[in-house]
Amino acid sequence: MTFDKDVIKLLSAGTSLHEYGICNWAFNRRDAIVVLDGFKKLKIPVLGGDVYKFENGNPVSTYENWYCEQFEDESHEEFISRSILIATEFINRIDSKDNSSFFVIVPDRALIDTDEALVELKRHWQVQKH
């Protein structure tokens, strides 16, 4: 499997939010951790994320979020590890006794926005609409 296909497989396992104007997928806690592990293996840092709950079938922001920026003296590998750690810790801290929280993860898109990846992601968006 190519790099782009690995990323697409990880992201498309979530619930598409594209029909709501959000160009990403929402993941339950367990799946979000799987995605983070996948990004770590693929060496993709996570720049941040948001928390949503679904109300009447629509995603609603809880206004909880996190972000991570690379330090000037930090190597790319250190940034990847730290960004994944921050995301994992944040997700595990969110109190959701009823498992109603969903997480939108924002990877460093500069590493995945290739023409092939964008075409494939658009195809997945269309498939999930039907």
Backbone atoms as SQL, in Angstrom:
CREATE TABLE atoms (id INTEGER PRIMARY KEY, chain TEXT, resi INTEGER, resn TEXT, atom TEXT, x REAL, y REAL, z REAL);
INSERT INTO atoms VALUES
  (1, 'A', 1, 'MET', 'N', 0.849, -1.177, 0.000),
  (2, 'A', 1, 'MET', 'CA', 0.000, 0.000, 0.000),
  (3, 'A', 1, 'MET', 'C', 0.897, 1.244, 0.000),
  (4, 'A', 2, 'THR', 'N', 0.509, 2.256, -0.750),
  (5, 'A', 2, 'THR', 'CA', 1.296, 3.469, -0.787),
  (6, 'A', 2, 'THR', 'C', 1.021, 4.308, 0.451),
  (7, 'A', 3, 'PHE', 'N', 1.887, 5.298, 0.658),
  (8, 'A', 3, 'PHE', 'CA', 1.750, 6.214, 1.785),
  (9, 'A', 3, 'PHE', 'C', 0.369, 6.857, 1.781),
  (10, 'A', 4, 'ASP', 'N', -0.036, 7.424, 0.629),
  (11, 'A', 4, 'ASP', 'CA', -1.327, 8.103, 0.544),
  (12, 'A', 4, 'ASP', 'C', -2.482, 7.158, 0.862),
  (13, 'A', 5, 'LYS', 'N', -2.423, 5.947, 0.352),
  (14, 'A', 5, 'LYS', 'CA', -3.504, 4.981, 0.603),
  (15, 'A', 5, 'LYS', 'C', -3.567, 4.607, 2.086),
  (16, 'A', 6, 'ASP', 'N', -2.418, 4.543, 2.760),
  (17, 'A', 6, 'ASP', 'CA', -2.407, 4.276, 4.200),
  (18, 'A', 6, 'ASP', 'C', -3.114, 5.401, 4.957),
  (19, 'A', 7, 'VAL', 'N', -2.839, 6.633, 4.580),
  (20, 'A', 7, 'VAL', 'CA', -3.475, 7.787, 5.230),
  (21, 'A', 7, 'VAL', 'C', -4.976, 7.767, 4.965),
  (22, 'A', 8, 'ILE', 'N', -5.356, 7.530, 3.730),
  (23, 'A', 8, 'ILE', 'CA', -6.774, 7.490, 3.363),
  (24, 'A', 8, 'ILE', 'C', -7.502, 6.390, 4.131),
  (25, 'A', 9, 'LYS', 'N', -6.875, 5.244, 4.241),
  (26, 'A', 9, 'LYS', 'CA', -7.492, 4.140, 4.983),
  (27, 'A', 9, 'LYS', 'C', -7.711, 4.530, 6.446),
  (28, 'A', 10, 'LEU', 'N', -6.733, 5.179, 7.048),
  (29, 'A', 10, 'LEU', 'CA', -6.873, 5.616, 8.439),
  (30, 'A', 10, 'LEU', 'C', -8.020, 6.620, 8.581),
  (31, 'A', 11, 'LEU', 'N', -8.012, 7.653, 7.758),
  (32, 'A', 11, 'LEU', 'CA', -9.005, 8.718, 7.891),
  (33, 'A', 11, 'LEU', 'C', -10.417, 8.254, 7.552),
  (34, 'A', 12, 'SER', 'N', -10.538, 7.468, 6.509),
  (35, 'A', 12, 'SER', 'CA', -11.882, 7.089, 6.063),
  (36, 'A', 12, 'SER', 'C', -12.554, 6.069, 6.975),
  (37, 'A', 13, 'ALA', 'N', -11.840, 5.576, 7.976),
  (38, 'A', 13, 'ALA', 'CA', -12.454, 4.683, 8.961),
  (39, 'A', 13, 'ALA', 'C', -13.369, 5.459, 9.910),
  (40, 'A', 14, 'GLY', 'N', -13.257, 6.782, 9.902),
  (41, 'A', 14, 'GLY', 'CA', -14.086, 7.606, 10.775),
  (42, 'A', 14, 'GLY', 'C', -15.404, 7.970, 10.122),
  (43, 'A', 15, 'THR', 'N', -16.167, 8.806, 10.807),
  (44, 'A', 15, 'THR', 'CA', -17.439, 9.306, 10.299),
  (45, 'A', 15, 'THR', 'C', -17.175, 10.580, 9.512),
  (46, 'A', 16, 'SER', 'N', -17.522, 10.569, 8.246),
  (47, 'A', 16, 'SER', 'CA', -17.292, 11.735, 7.396),
  (48, 'A', 16, 'SER', 'C', -18.115, 12.920, 7.887),
  (49, 'A', 17, 'LEU', 'N', -17.468, 14.074, 7.941),
  (50, 'A', 17, 'LEU', 'CA', -18.157, 15.314, 8.317),
  (51, 'A', 17, 'LEU', 'C', -18.296, 16.259, 7.134),
  (52, 'A', 18, 'HIS', 'N', -17.990, 15.768, 5.957),
  (53, 'A', 18, 'HIS', 'CA', -17.957, 16.618, 4.776),
  (54, 'A', 18, 'HIS', 'C', -19.319, 17.204, 4.419),
  (55, 'A', 19, 'GLU', 'N', -20.373, 16.455, 4.623),
  (56, 'A', 19, 'GLU', 'CA', -21.700, 16.981, 4.291),
  (57, 'A', 19, 'GLU', 'C', -22.118, 18.109, 5.233),
  (58, 'A', 20, 'TYR', 'N', -21.361, 18.288, 6.330),
  (59, 'A', 20, 'TYR', 'CA', -21.632, 19.367, 7.289),
  (60, 'A', 20, 'TYR', 'C', -20.676, 20.538, 7.087),
  (61, 'A', 21, 'GLY', 'N', -19.870, 20.481, 6.024),
  (62, 'A', 21, 'GLY', 'CA', -18.937, 21.560, 5.731),
  (63, 'A', 21, 'GLY', 'C', -17.622, 21.464, 6.478),
  (64, 'A', 22, 'ILE', 'N', -17.361, 20.310, 7.082),
  (65, 'A', 22, 'ILE', 'CA', -16.109, 20.086, 7.813),
  (66, 'A', 22, 'ILE', 'C', -15.296, 19.069, 7.028),
  (67, 'A', 23, 'CYS', 'N', -14.160, 19.473, 6.524),
  (68, 'A', 23, 'CYS', 'CA', -13.354, 18.604, 5.659),
  (69, 'A', 23, 'CYS', 'C', -12.472, 17.671, 6.488),
  (70, 'A', 24, 'ASN', 'N', -13.111, 16.758, 7.183),
  (71, 'A', 24, 'ASN', 'CA', -12.386, 15.805, 8.001),
  (72, 'A', 24, 'ASN', 'C', -13.348, 14.706, 8.436),
  (73, 'A', 25, 'TRP', 'N', -12.830, 13.828, 9.275),
  (74, 'A', 25, 'TRP', 'CA', -13.623, 12.731, 9.819),
  (75, 'A', 25, 'TRP', 'C', -13.610, 12.808, 11.336),
  (76, 'A', 26, 'ALA', 'N', -14.665, 12.310, 11.955),
  (77, 'A', 26, 'ALA', 'CA', -14.754, 12.241, 13.416),
  (78, 'A', 26, 'ALA', 'C', -14.546, 10.796, 13.844),
  (79, 'A', 27, 'PHE', 'N', -13.822, 10.620, 14.950),
  (80, 'A', 27, 'PHE', 'CA', -13.497, 9.291, 15.451),
  (81, 'A', 27, 'PHE', 'C', -13.912, 9.174, 16.908),
  (82, 'A', 28, 'ASN', 'N', -14.419, 7.989, 17.280),
  (83, 'A', 28, 'ASN', 'CA', -14.628, 7.752, 18.700),
  (84, 'A', 28, 'ASN', 'C', -13.244, 7.627, 19.345),
  (85, 'A', 29, 'ARG', 'N', -13.193, 7.570, 20.643),
  (86, 'A', 29, 'ARG', 'CA', -11.915, 7.564, 21.359),
  (87, 'A', 29, 'ARG', 'C', -11.000, 6.425, 20.895),
  (88, 'A', 30, 'ARG', 'N', -11.527, 5.228, 20.830),
  (89, 'A', 30, 'ARG', 'CA', -10.713, 4.063, 20.458),
  (90, 'A', 30, 'ARG', 'C', -10.130, 4.227, 19.055),
  (91, 'A', 31, 'ASP', 'N', -10.977, 4.615, 18.107),
  (92, 'A', 31, 'ASP', 'CA', -10.515, 4.781, 16.732),
  (93, 'A', 31, 'ASP', 'C', -9.550, 5.958, 16.592),
  (94, 'A', 32, 'ALA', 'N', -9.752, 7.007, 17.378),
  (95, 'A', 32, 'ALA', 'CA', -8.830, 8.151, 17.340),
  (96, 'A', 32, 'ALA', 'C', -7.422, 7.718, 17.749),
  (97, 'A', 33, 'ILE', 'N', -7.327, 6.868, 18.761),
  (98, 'A', 33, 'ILE', 'CA', -6.021, 6.378, 19.205),
  (99, 'A', 33, 'ILE', 'C', -5.389, 5.516, 18.114),
  (100, 'A', 34, 'VAL', 'N', -6.188, 4.714, 17.425),
  (101, 'A', 34, 'VAL', 'CA', -5.681, 3.901, 16.312),
  (102, 'A', 34, 'VAL', 'C', -5.126, 4.806, 15.214),
  (103, 'A', 35, 'VAL', 'N', -5.854, 5.881, 14.887),
  (104, 'A', 35, 'VAL', 'CA', -5.401, 6.822, 13.865),
  (105, 'A', 35, 'VAL', 'C', -4.086, 7.469, 14.295),
  (106, 'A', 36, 'LEU', 'N', -3.996, 7.872, 15.548),
  (107, 'A', 36, 'LEU', 'CA', -2.757, 8.484, 16.041),
  (108, 'A', 36, 'LEU', 'C', -1.583, 7.513, 15.940),
  (109, 'A', 37, 'ASP', 'N', -1.815, 6.264, 16.287),
  (110, 'A', 37, 'ASP', 'CA', -0.754, 5.249, 16.154),
  (111, 'A', 37, 'ASP', 'C', -0.339, 5.104, 14.695),
  (112, 'A', 38, 'GLY', 'N', -1.324, 5.132, 13.795),
  (113, 'A', 38, 'GLY', 'CA', -1.030, 5.046, 12.366),
  (114, 'A', 38, 'GLY', 'C', -0.225, 6.232, 11.876),
  (115, 'A', 39, 'PHE', 'N', -0.591, 7.432, 12.321),
  (116, 'A', 39, 'PHE', 'CA', 0.162, 8.623, 11.923),
  (117, 'A', 39, 'PHE', 'C', 1.600, 8.546, 12.446),
  (118, 'A', 40, 'LYS', 'N', 1.755, 8.029, 13.649),
  (119, 'A', 40, 'LYS', 'CA', 3.112, 7.908, 14.191),
  (120, 'A', 40, 'LYS', 'C', 3.957, 6.973, 13.314),
  (121, 'A', 41, 'LYS', 'N', 3.385, 5.842, 12.920),
  (122, 'A', 41, 'LYS', 'CA', 4.102, 4.900, 12.057),
  (123, 'A', 41, 'LYS', 'C', 4.428, 5.514, 10.701),
  (124, 'A', 42, 'LEU', 'N', 3.526, 6.355, 10.194),
  (125, 'A', 42, 'LEU', 'CA', 3.727, 7.001, 8.897),
  (126, 'A', 42, 'LEU', 'C', 4.551, 8.286, 9.002),
  (127, 'A', 43, 'LYS', 'N', 4.920, 8.646, 10.239),
  (128, 'A', 43, 'LYS', 'CA', 5.725, 9.844, 10.508),
  (129, 'A', 43, 'LYS', 'C', 5.001, 11.131, 10.108),
  (130, 'A', 44, 'ILE', 'N', 3.719, 11.197, 10.489),
  (131, 'A', 44, 'ILE', 'CA', 2.906, 12.383, 10.240),
  (132, 'A', 44, 'ILE', 'C', 2.600, 13.048, 11.580),
  (133, 'A', 45, 'PRO', 'N', 3.079, 14.277, 11.797),
  (134, 'A', 45, 'PRO', 'CA', 2.739, 14.959, 13.043),
  (135, 'A', 45, 'PRO', 'C', 1.275, 15.407, 13.049),
  (136, 'A', 46, 'VAL', 'N', 0.746, 15.583, 14.239),
  (137, 'A', 46, 'VAL', 'CA', -0.626, 16.044, 14.413),
  (138, 'A', 46, 'VAL', 'C', -0.562, 17.485, 14.917),
  (139, 'A', 47, 'LEU', 'N', -1.174, 18.385, 14.166),
  (140, 'A', 47, 'LEU', 'CA', -1.116, 19.808, 14.497),
  (141, 'A', 47, 'LEU', 'C', -2.167, 20.212, 15.518),
  (142, 'A', 48, 'GLY', 'N', -3.192, 19.364, 15.703),
  (143, 'A', 48, 'GLY', 'CA', -4.228, 19.677, 16.667),
  (144, 'A', 48, 'GLY', 'C', -5.470, 18.853, 16.420),
  (145, 'A', 49, 'GLY', 'N', -6.550, 19.292, 17.042),
  (146, 'A', 49, 'GLY', 'CA', -7.809, 18.590, 16.872),
  (147, 'A', 49, 'GLY', 'C', -8.927, 19.253, 17.645),
  (148, 'A', 50, 'ASP', 'N', -10.132, 18.764, 17.397),
  (149, 'A', 50, 'ASP', 'CA', -11.340, 19.315, 18.002),
  (150, 'A', 50, 'ASP', 'C', -12.217, 18.184, 18.533),
  (151, 'A', 51, 'VAL', 'N', -13.101, 18.547, 19.443),
  (152, 'A', 51, 'VAL', 'CA', -14.033, 17.583, 20.023),
  (153, 'A', 51, 'VAL', 'C', -15.447, 17.962, 19.588),
  (154, 'A', 52, 'TYR', 'N', -16.191, 16.955, 19.148),
  (155, 'A', 52, 'TYR', 'CA', -17.581, 17.131, 18.722),
  (156, 'A', 52, 'TYR', 'C', -18.461, 16.123, 19.435),
  (157, 'A', 53, 'LYS', 'N', -19.727, 16.460, 19.533),
  (158, 'A', 53, 'LYS', 'CA', -20.772, 15.524, 19.937),
  (159, 'A', 53, 'LYS', 'C', -21.839, 15.584, 18.863),
  (160, 'A', 54, 'PHE', 'N', -22.497, 14.482, 18.644),
  (161, 'A', 54, 'PHE', 'CA', -23.587, 14.474, 17.673),
  (162, 'A', 54, 'PHE', 'C', -24.904, 14.701, 18.410),
  (163, 'A', 55, 'GLU', 'N', -25.625, 15.732, 17.981),
  (164, 'A', 55, 'GLU', 'CA', -26.937, 16.042, 18.543),
  (165, 'A', 55, 'GLU', 'C', -27.940, 16.066, 17.396),
  (166, 'A', 56, 'ASN', 'N', -28.964, 15.256, 17.512),
  (167, 'A', 56, 'ASN', 'CA', -29.970, 15.122, 16.444),
  (168, 'A', 56, 'ASN', 'C', -29.311, 14.802, 15.107),
  (169, 'A', 57, 'GLY', 'N', -28.259, 13.993, 15.157),
  (170, 'A', 57, 'GLY', 'CA', -27.587, 13.558, 13.937),
  (171, 'A', 57, 'GLY', 'C', -26.595, 14.545, 13.355),
  (172, 'A', 58, 'ASN', 'N', -26.417, 15.694, 14.012),
  (173, 'A', 58, 'ASN', 'CA', -25.506, 16.719, 13.511),
  (174, 'A', 58, 'ASN', 'C', -24.317, 16.902, 14.451),
  (175, 'A', 59, 'PRO', 'N', -23.114, 17.109, 13.892),
  (176, 'A', 59, 'PRO', 'CA', -21.958, 17.350, 14.747),
  (177, 'A', 59, 'PRO', 'C', -22.011, 18.751, 15.352),
  (178, 'A', 60, 'VAL', 'N', -21.775, 18.814, 16.651),
  (179, 'A', 60, 'VAL', 'CA', -21.782, 20.084, 17.366),
  (180, 'A', 60, 'VAL', 'C', -20.467, 20.185, 18.127),
  (181, 'A', 61, 'SER', 'N', -19.757, 21.288, 17.922),
  (182, 'A', 61, 'SER', 'CA', -18.480, 21.480, 18.603),
  (183, 'A', 61, 'SER', 'C', -18.699, 21.652, 20.103),
  (184, 'A', 62, 'THR', 'N', -17.816, 21.048, 20.879),
  (185, 'A', 62, 'THR', 'CA', -17.844, 21.258, 22.333),
  (186, 'A', 62, 'THR', 'C', -16.918, 22.405, 22.721),
  (187, 'A', 63, 'TYR', 'N', -16.229, 22.974, 21.742),
  (188, 'A', 63, 'TYR', 'CA', -15.254, 24.053, 21.919),
  (189, 'A', 63, 'TYR', 'C', -14.053, 23.613, 22.759),
  (190, 'A', 64, 'GLU', 'N', -13.807, 22.316, 22.762),
  (191, 'A', 64, 'GLU', 'CA', -12.600, 21.777, 23.373),
  (192, 'A', 64, 'GLU', 'C', -11.666, 21.406, 22.226),
  (193, 'A', 65, 'ASN', 'N', -10.412, 21.797, 22.333),
  (194, 'A', 65, 'ASN', 'CA', -9.475, 21.495, 21.267),
  (195, 'A', 65, 'ASN', 'C', -8.044, 21.530, 21.789),
  (196, 'A', 66, 'TRP', 'N', -7.136, 21.095, 20.944),
  (197, 'A', 66, 'TRP', 'CA', -5.723, 21.152, 21.281),
  (198, 'A', 66, 'TRP', 'C', -4.935, 21.505, 20.024),
  (199, 'A', 67, 'TYR', 'N', -3.710, 21.942, 20.229),
  (200, 'A', 67, 'TYR', 'CA', -2.832, 22.215, 19.098),
  (201, 'A', 67, 'TYR', 'C', -1.392, 21.945, 19.507),
  (202, 'A', 68, 'CYS', 'N', -0.551, 21.778, 18.530),
  (203, 'A', 68, 'CYS', 'CA', 0.859, 21.512, 18.778),
  (204, 'A', 68, 'CYS', 'C', 1.670, 22.112, 17.635),
  (205, 'A', 69, 'GLU', 'N', 2.647, 22.913, 17.986),
  (206, 'A', 69, 'GLU', 'CA', 3.540, 23.508, 16.999),
  (207, 'A', 69, 'GLU', 'C', 4.950, 22.988, 17.221),
  (208, 'A', 70, 'GLN', 'N', 5.699, 22.910, 16.152),
  (209, 'A', 70, 'GLN', 'CA', 7.076, 22.430, 16.250),
  (210, 'A', 70, 'GLN', 'C', 7.962, 23.531, 16.838),
  (211, 'A', 71, 'PHE', 'N', 8.787, 23.143, 17.811),
  (212, 'A', 71, 'PHE', 'CA', 9.759, 24.069, 18.385),
  (213, 'A', 71, 'PHE', 'C', 10.887, 24.300, 17.392),
  (214, 'A', 72, 'GLU', 'N', 11.514, 25.470, 17.466),
  (215, 'A', 72, 'GLU', 'CA', 12.594, 25.798, 16.538),
  (216, 'A', 72, 'GLU', 'C', 13.739, 24.795, 16.585),
  (217, 'A', 73, 'ASP', 'N', 14.071, 24.334, 17.773),
  (218, 'A', 73, 'ASP', 'CA', 15.216, 23.428, 17.933),
  (219, 'A', 73, 'ASP', 'C', 14.814, 21.949, 17.958),
  (220, 'A', 74, 'GLU', 'N', 13.586, 21.655, 17.579),
  (221, 'A', 74, 'GLU', 'CA', 13.056, 20.299, 17.641),
  (222, 'A', 74, 'GLU', 'C', 13.183, 19.606, 16.287),
  (223, 'A', 75, 'SER', 'N', 13.685, 18.384, 16.289),
  (224, 'A', 75, 'SER', 'CA', 13.769, 17.625, 15.036),
  (225, 'A', 75, 'SER', 'C', 12.364, 17.205, 14.608),
  (226, 'A', 76, 'HIS', 'N', 12.245, 16.830, 13.345),
  (227, 'A', 76, 'HIS', 'CA', 10.950, 16.379, 12.838),
  (228, 'A', 76, 'HIS', 'C', 10.474, 15.143, 13.605),
  (229, 'A', 77, 'GLU', 'N', 11.378, 14.221, 13.881),
  (230, 'A', 77, 'GLU', 'CA', 11.020, 12.998, 14.616),
  (231, 'A', 77, 'GLU', 'C', 10.560, 13.317, 16.032),
  (232, 'A', 78, 'GLU', 'N', 11.233, 14.265, 16.688),
  (233, 'A', 78, 'GLU', 'CA', 10.814, 14.661, 18.041),
  (234, 'A', 78, 'GLU', 'C', 9.436, 15.316, 18.003),
  (235, 'A', 79, 'PHE', 'N', 9.203, 16.135, 16.986),
  (236, 'A', 79, 'PHE', 'CA', 7.906, 16.795, 16.840),
  (237, 'A', 79, 'PHE', 'C', 6.795, 15.774, 16.625),
  (238, 'A', 80, 'ILE', 'N', 7.051, 14.779, 15.793),
  (239, 'A', 80, 'ILE', 'CA', 6.052, 13.730, 15.561),
  (240, 'A', 80, 'ILE', 'C', 5.684, 13.071, 16.887),
  (241, 'A', 81, 'SER', 'N', 6.689, 12.625, 17.631),
  (242, 'A', 81, 'SER', 'CA', 6.439, 11.929, 18.905),
  (243, 'A', 81, 'SER', 'C', 5.695, 12.820, 19.887),
  (244, 'A', 82, 'ARG', 'N', 6.138, 14.074, 20.021),
  (245, 'A', 82, 'ARG', 'CA', 5.507, 14.981, 20.979),
  (246, 'A', 82, 'ARG', 'C', 4.081, 15.309, 20.556),
  (247, 'A', 83, 'SER', 'N', 3.848, 15.530, 19.262),
  (248, 'A', 83, 'SER', 'CA', 2.500, 15.890, 18.808),
  (249, 'A', 83, 'SER', 'C', 1.515, 14.734, 19.012),
  (250, 'A', 84, 'ILE', 'N', 1.978, 13.510, 18.795),
  (251, 'A', 84, 'ILE', 'CA', 1.126, 12.331, 19.006),
  (252, 'A', 84, 'ILE', 'C', 0.844, 12.160, 20.495),
  (253, 'A', 85, 'LEU', 'N', 1.856, 12.379, 21.327),
  (254, 'A', 85, 'LEU', 'CA', 1.685, 12.267, 22.780),
  (255, 'A', 85, 'LEU', 'C', 0.673, 13.296, 23.286),
  (256, 'A', 86, 'ILE', 'N', 0.804, 14.540, 22.843),
  (257, 'A', 86, 'ILE', 'CA', -0.130, 15.590, 23.266),
  (258, 'A', 86, 'ILE', 'C', -1.558, 15.236, 22.836),
  (259, 'A', 87, 'ALA', 'N', -1.723, 14.778, 21.608),
  (260, 'A', 87, 'ALA', 'CA', -3.056, 14.407, 21.118),
  (261, 'A', 87, 'ALA', 'C', -3.635, 13.247, 21.929),
  (262, 'A', 88, 'THR', 'N', -2.824, 12.225, 22.166),
  (263, 'A', 88, 'THR', 'CA', -3.277, 11.053, 22.923),
  (264, 'A', 88, 'THR', 'C', -3.686, 11.440, 24.336),
  (265, 'A', 89, 'GLU', 'N', -2.861, 12.234, 24.998),
  (266, 'A', 89, 'GLU', 'CA', -3.177, 12.656, 26.367),
  (267, 'A', 89, 'GLU', 'C', -4.451, 13.494, 26.398),
  (268, 'A', 90, 'PHE', 'N', -4.616, 14.385, 25.438),
  (269, 'A', 90, 'PHE', 'CA', -5.825, 15.212, 25.388),
  (270, 'A', 90, 'PHE', 'C', -7.065, 14.344, 25.221),
  (271, 'A', 91, 'ILE', 'N', -7.024, 13.455, 24.253),
  (272, 'A', 91, 'ILE', 'CA', -8.176, 12.584, 23.981),
  (273, 'A', 91, 'ILE', 'C', -8.518, 11.734, 25.198),
  (274, 'A', 92, 'ASN', 'N', -7.511, 11.213, 25.878),
  (275, 'A', 92, 'ASN', 'CA', -7.766, 10.373, 27.053),
  (276, 'A', 92, 'ASN', 'C', -8.268, 11.173, 28.249),
  (277, 'A', 93, 'ARG', 'N', -8.043, 12.487, 28.273),
  (278, 'A', 93, 'ARG', 'CA', -8.512, 13.331, 29.380),
  (279, 'A', 93, 'ARG', 'C', -9.970, 13.743, 29.235),
  (280, 'A', 94, 'ILE', 'N', -10.497, 13.705, 28.040),
  (281, 'A', 94, 'ILE', 'CA', -11.880, 14.156, 27.830),
  (282, 'A', 94, 'ILE', 'C', -12.830, 13.195, 28.533),
  (283, 'A', 95, 'ASP', 'N', -13.656, 13.768, 29.402),
  (284, 'A', 95, 'ASP', 'CA', -14.621, 12.966, 30.149),
  (285, 'A', 95, 'ASP', 'C', -15.848, 12.715, 29.274),
  (286, 'A', 96, 'SER', 'N', -16.057, 11.475, 28.962),
  (287, 'A', 96, 'SER', 'CA', -17.214, 11.119, 28.141),
  (288, 'A', 96, 'SER', 'C', -17.741, 9.772, 28.614),
  (289, 'A', 97, 'LYS', 'N', -18.413, 9.806, 29.731),
  (290, 'A', 97, 'LYS', 'CA', -18.925, 8.564, 30.328),
  (291, 'A', 97, 'LYS', 'C', -19.890, 7.830, 29.387),
  (292, 'A', 98, 'ASP', 'N', -20.591, 8.597, 28.559),
  (293, 'A', 98, 'ASP', 'CA', -21.546, 7.974, 27.645),
  (294, 'A', 98, 'ASP', 'C', -20.953, 7.770, 26.251),
  (295, 'A', 99, 'ASN', 'N', -19.638, 7.952, 26.118),
  (296, 'A', 99, 'ASN', 'CA', -18.939, 7.780, 24.837),
  (297, 'A', 99, 'ASN', 'C', -19.537, 8.639, 23.727),
  (298, 'A', 100, 'SER', 'N', -20.021, 9.834, 24.079),
  (299, 'A', 100, 'SER', 'CA', -20.640, 10.692, 23.073),
  (300, 'A', 100, 'SER', 'C', -19.661, 11.650, 22.408),
  (301, 'A', 101, 'SER', 'N', -18.430, 11.703, 22.886),
  (302, 'A', 101, 'SER', 'CA', -17.438, 12.601, 22.290),
  (303, 'A', 101, 'SER', 'C', -16.789, 11.954, 21.078),
  (304, 'A', 102, 'PHE', 'N', -16.619, 12.765, 20.038),
  (305, 'A', 102, 'PHE', 'CA', -15.914, 12.345, 18.835),
  (306, 'A', 102, 'PHE', 'C', -14.786, 13.331, 18.584),
  (307, 'A', 103, 'PHE', 'N', -13.714, 12.830, 18.020),
  (308, 'A', 103, 'PHE', 'CA', -12.503, 13.621, 17.876),
  (309, 'A', 103, 'PHE', 'C', -12.154, 13.808, 16.404),
  (310, 'A', 104, 'VAL', 'N', -11.871, 15.046, 16.045),
  (311, 'A', 104, 'VAL', 'CA', -11.396, 15.382, 14.714),
  (312, 'A', 104, 'VAL', 'C', -9.906, 15.665, 14.857),
  (313, 'A', 105, 'ILE', 'N', -9.114, 14.944, 14.111),
  (314, 'A', 105, 'ILE', 'CA', -7.660, 15.042, 14.199),
  (315, 'A', 105, 'ILE', 'C', -7.141, 15.803, 12.984),
  (316, 'A', 106, 'VAL', 'N', -6.271, 16.777, 13.228),
  (317, 'A', 106, 'VAL', 'CA', -5.720, 17.588, 12.151),
  (318, 'A', 106, 'VAL', 'C', -4.245, 17.232, 11.952),
  (319, 'A', 107, 'PRO', 'N', -3.978, 16.393, 10.944),
  (320, 'A', 107, 'PRO', 'CA', -2.584, 16.042, 10.660),
  (321, 'A', 107, 'PRO', 'C', -1.901, 17.172, 9.896),
  (322, 'A', 108, 'ASP', 'N', -0.589, 17.102, 9.805),
  (323, 'A', 108, 'ASP', 'CA', 0.160, 18.046, 8.986),
  (324, 'A', 108, 'ASP', 'C', -0.157, 17.730, 7.533),
  (325, 'A', 109, 'ARG', 'N', -1.096, 18.467, 6.962),
  (326, 'A', 109, 'ARG', 'CA', -1.600, 18.166, 5.623),
  (327, 'A', 109, 'ARG', 'C', -0.555, 18.363, 4.541),
  (328, 'A', 110, 'ALA', 'N', 0.476, 19.137, 4.817),
  (329, 'A', 110, 'ALA', 'CA', 1.522, 19.336, 3.811),
  (330, 'A', 110, 'ALA', 'C', 2.146, 18.003, 3.418),
  (331, 'A', 111, 'LEU', 'N', 2.081, 17.035, 4.321),
  (332, 'A', 111, 'LEU', 'CA', 2.671, 15.728, 4.048),
  (333, 'A', 111, 'LEU', 'C', 1.730, 14.795, 3.305),
  (334, 'A', 112, 'ILE', 'N', 0.437, 15.133, 3.248),
  (335, 'A', 112, 'ILE', 'CA', -0.513, 14.205, 2.623),
  (336, 'A', 112, 'ILE', 'C', -1.317, 14.822, 1.495),
  (337, 'A', 113, 'ASP', 'N', -1.174, 16.106, 1.234),
  (338, 'A', 113, 'ASP', 'CA', -1.956, 16.751, 0.183),
  (339, 'A', 113, 'ASP', 'C', -1.305, 16.588, -1.189),
  (340, 'A', 114, 'THR', 'N', -1.222, 15.373, -1.648),
  (341, 'A', 114, 'THR', 'CA', -0.754, 15.126, -3.003),
  (342, 'A', 114, 'THR', 'C', -1.974, 14.998, -3.905),
  (343, 'A', 115, 'ASP', 'N', -1.775, 15.141, -5.193),
  (344, 'A', 115, 'ASP', 'CA', -2.899, 15.019, -6.125),
  (345, 'A', 115, 'ASP', 'C', -3.598, 13.675, -5.985),
  (346, 'A', 116, 'GLU', 'N', -2.819, 12.592, -5.871),
  (347, 'A', 116, 'GLU', 'CA', -3.405, 11.250, -5.748),
  (348, 'A', 116, 'GLU', 'C', -4.237, 11.134, -4.476),
  (349, 'A', 117, 'ALA', 'N', -3.712, 11.651, -3.377),
  (350, 'A', 117, 'ALA', 'CA', -4.442, 11.564, -2.103),
  (351, 'A', 117, 'ALA', 'C', -5.733, 12.365, -2.167),
  (352, 'A', 118, 'LEU', 'N', -5.690, 13.560, -2.739),
  (353, 'A', 118, 'LEU', 'CA', -6.886, 14.391, -2.804),
  (354, 'A', 118, 'LEU', 'C', -7.967, 13.759, -3.678),
  (355, 'A', 119, 'VAL', 'N', -7.579, 13.180, -4.789),
  (356, 'A', 119, 'VAL', 'CA', -8.543, 12.505, -5.663),
  (357, 'A', 119, 'VAL', 'C', -9.180, 11.334, -4.917),
  (358, 'A', 120, 'GLU', 'N', -8.371, 10.555, -4.239),
  (359, 'A', 120, 'GLU', 'CA', -8.880, 9.391, -3.506),
  (360, 'A', 120, 'GLU', 'C', -9.771, 9.813, -2.338),
  (361, 'A', 121, 'LEU', 'N', -9.390, 10.865, -1.615),
  (362, 'A', 121, 'LEU', 'CA', -10.216, 11.356, -0.511),
  (363, 'A', 121, 'LEU', 'C', -11.567, 11.848, -1.025),
  (364, 'A', 122, 'LYS', 'N', -11.569, 12.562, -2.139),
  (365, 'A', 122, 'LYS', 'CA', -12.838, 13.032, -2.710),
  (366, 'A', 122, 'LYS', 'C', -13.724, 11.854, -3.091),
  (367, 'A', 123, 'ARG', 'N', -13.122, 10.791, -3.622),
  (368, 'A', 123, 'ARG', 'CA', -13.885, 9.592, -3.973),
  (369, 'A', 123, 'ARG', 'C', -14.517, 8.993, -2.725),
  (370, 'A', 124, 'HIS', 'N', -13.780, 8.923, -1.612),
  (371, 'A', 124, 'HIS', 'CA', -14.320, 8.408, -0.360),
  (372, 'A', 124, 'HIS', 'C', -15.454, 9.279, 0.157),
  (373, 'A', 125, 'TRP', 'N', -15.332, 10.605, 0.019),
  (374, 'A', 125, 'TRP', 'CA', -16.400, 11.501, 0.462),
  (375, 'A', 125, 'TRP', 'C', -17.681, 11.207, -0.298),
  (376, 'A', 126, 'GLN', 'N', -17.552, 11.002, -1.613),
  (377, 'A', 126, 'GLN', 'CA', -18.724, 10.737, -2.443),
  (378, 'A', 126, 'GLN', 'C', -19.354, 9.397, -2.088),
  (379, 'A', 127, 'VAL', 'N', -18.534, 8.376, -1.858),
  (380, 'A', 127, 'VAL', 'CA', -19.029, 7.041, -1.514),
  (381, 'A', 127, 'VAL', 'C', -19.799, 7.096, -0.198),
  (382, 'A', 128, 'GLN', 'N', -19.275, 7.844, 0.780),
  (383, 'A', 128, 'GLN', 'CA', -19.928, 7.906, 2.090),
  (384, 'A', 128, 'GLN', 'C', -21.240, 8.679, 2.052),
  (385, 'A', 129, 'LYS', 'N', -21.429, 9.531, 1.069),
  (386, 'A', 129, 'LYS', 'CA', -22.677, 10.284, 0.956),
  (387, 'A', 129, 'LYS', 'C', -23.833, 9.389, 0.523),
  (388, 'A', 130, 'HIS', 'N', -23.528, 8.308, -0.211),
  (389, 'A', 130, 'HIS', 'CA', -24.574, 7.452, -0.789),
  (390, 'A', 130, 'HIS', 'C', -24.821, 6.232, 0.039);
